[in-house]
Amino acid sequence: MKRRQFIQFAGAGLAASLTATPLRAQSGGLSVRYLGHMCFLFTGSGQRILVNPFRAQGCTAGYRLPNVATDLVMISSQILDEGAIDVVPGNPKLLFEAGAYNVGGLKIQGVATEHDRVGGRRFGRNIAWRWSQSGLNLVHLGGTAAPITLEQKILIGSPDILFIPVGGGAKAYDPQEAKQAIQMLNPKMIVPMYYRTAAAKGECDIGGLDAFLSAMSGTPVRRGGNSLSLSRANLPKQGSAIQVMTYS
């Protein structure tokens, strides 16, 4: 199976020190590419990190598979809309469990949360990922529907950029739940994800983006394409801003 080609390293509460293959020197800043649903490619500090590659079905049926080269894959669960690692080419390293890691000099924290509103009894655990890359503190919450606990908040910290599900359904925040999580984490930039788009076909229980933007009325909204180049200079000087990335 393709999955066996990945170098897997994980362990709750453990720290792993690993060496990743360096890229050619970056000119500074962080490149973020949106690949649909909850999947993003982060390039900076000499590394490429792919978060939550998916299989194209249901809510993701109309997206292209995230068939991109990367050094490291981080997944929030093994549900196929956020953990389809077999679609990724090559032999990247893989993180899939909660714990503290050092990957090629990047410090990464996987924080366990509940994937649903019933203590994980339906969909199990979700892993939220926190790391620093190109001088920015990043948090990708994955697919989570449970409120953030005080212990989880301590592990997650106060992100510069927060990637948060907003479409609701059985296993992710609805707009009001997302708003409550944002108020708790107080990020500088908010990137909504996991909402219904024209890519959805067949069974898909998540809502669109507009309900979240309405719930966040008063927060400035920036709109862009599927790629961003970010540095600390791009962050709001005060308060928060929503950055909408569009799939293309």
N, C-alpha and C positions, 0 to 999 in steps of 0.2 A: 504494500500500500504506500501511496505517496507520503502519508503522514510519518512513516518510519524514517524518512530521509531528513526530517527536522532534528536538529540537536535540541533536546528538551532539557531545561533546567528549571526547577521550581521546588519550593518547599515552604510551607507556611512558617513564618517567623524566622526563616533562615536567611543568611546573606550569602550570595554567590558572587565570586569574582571571576569574570570571564573576559576574554579578549575578542573583540569584534574586528572584522577586516576593515581597515580605514578606507574612506573614500579619498578622492583628491581634495585638496584644501578648499574649504568653503570661503566665500568672500565676506562672510558675516551675515548675521540674521538667520531667520528660520523660514523655510519654505513649507507651506502647508497645502496639500492637494486633496481635494474632496473627491472621493470615488463613489459616493452614494451611500444612503442609509446611515450607518454608523462608522463607515470606513474612511480613514484618512491616512495619507502618507506624509510623514514629517521628515524633512531633510535639513540637517544642520549639525554643527559640532562634529563633522566628519562621519556622521552616521545617518542611515535611513531606517525609520521605524514605521511599520505598517500596523495599524490598529483595527481589529475586527473585520477581516475579510469575510465575505458572505457568499452563499450559493444563491443564484438567481431564481427565485421562486416566490410566489405570493406578493408580498409588499415590495420585493426587490426584483420581480420578474423582468422588468424592462431595463434594468441596469446592465452594463457590461460587467463581466467578471473582473475583479481587481487583480488582474494578471500583470503585476508590476514587480520589478526587481527591488529587493529590500535586504537589509542586513539582519533585522530583528522583526519578529511578529509578536504582538501582544494581543491576546484574545480575552474577552470578558466571560465567555462560557463556550461550551461546545454545541450550543444551539446553532443551526446552520445559517442564521442570518447575522451571526457575529463571531463565528468560530470555524469557518470553512477553510481550514489551512491548506487543504489539498489543492485549492485553486491557485496557490502562490507558487511561482517557479523557483527553481534553484534549491538551495539548502540553507535557508536562514535559520537563525536561532529562534527559539520559541519560549515565551513566558505565558503561563496559563493558570498559575496559582498565586494566592496571596503570599506576601513576603517582601523582604528587602533585598535588593539586588544591585550589583555594580557591573554594568555591561560596557566594556570599553571606555571606562571613565565616567559614564553617565549613571547617576544614582536614580534608581527606579523603585517605587513602592507600589505593591499591589494590595488593595484594601478590599476585604470581603464584605459584600453587602447582600441583602436579600433581593432576589430577582423579581419577586411578586409581592402582593399585599397580604399574604397568608403565611408568613414566616418561611418562605422558600419551599413550601410543600408542593407547589405545582411545578416550578421551574428551577428550583435549587438556588445555588449561589451565583452571584454576579461578582466580577472583579472590576473595581474601579482602579484606574492607573494614574499614578502621579509621578512626574519626572521633570527634570530641568534640562533644557536643550537650547543652545544659543542664547543663554542668559535669560530665558523665559521659564516661568514655572507653569507647567501644563497639567491639567487634570481632565481625563476622559472617563466619564462616569459609566460608560457601557450602558447596558439595559437594566435599569433598576426602577422598581416601583415603591420601595420602602423608604420611609423618612430616614434621614441621616442621623445617626446617634452621636452623642457627644464623643465617644471613643473614635468613631469613624471620622468625625470632624477634625480631631486632633491629628490623626494620621494623614488626612487629606490636606489640611492646612488651608491657606488663603491663596487660591490660584490667580496667576495673571490672566490665564485664558482657560475657560471652562467649556468643555464639550458635553452637552447635556441633552438627554432624550426629552421630547416634548409632546409626542403624538398620542400618548395614552395607550389604551388597550390593556391586555392582561398582564404584561410584563415590563412596562416602562411608565415613567411619569406622564400624567396628563398636564395640561398647562398650569393649573393651580398648584399641583404638587411640584412641578419644576420651579415655579416662582418661589415657593417656600424653601426649596433647596438652594436656590440662588441667594435668597436673603440670608441664609445660614452661612454660606461659603464666601459671600461678598467678593466675587471675582471682578477684575477690571474689564474683561472682554468675555462675552457670552456667545458661543457658537451653537445654535440649536441643531439637533439632528434627530433621526428616528421620527420622521413625520411623513404623512402620505403625500406622494407625488404622482405624476403621470406614469411612473414606472410600475405602479401597483397593478396587478392583474389577479383575478380570482379572489380567493379569501385573503382579506387584509383588514385587521380590526383597528388600525390606527387612524387618527385624524390628521388634518392638514396643519400648516404652519400658522395660518391667520389667527386661530384661537389663542395660540401662545402669544403672538404679538399684541393681541388685544389685552390679554391678561397682564402684559408688561407695559401697558400704556404709560407714556411718560419717559421711558428709557429710550435714548437715541438708537436708531437703527441704521446700520451701514449695510450696503448691498454690494456684492462683488461676484466674480465668476467662480470657477472651481479651483483657482489657485491664488494663494496670498503669499506675499513676502513680508514678514513681520519682524520687528525689533521692539525694544522698550519704547522707542519714540512713537510707535503707532498706538500705544495704549492710551486710554483717556487720562487726562490730567486729574480729573475728579470724577467720582462716581463710576458707573458702568456703562457700557455700550453693547448692543447686540450686533454681531457680525453675521449676516446671512450669506452663506456660500451656496452657489447654484451649481447643479450638476450639468455637465455638457460633455 
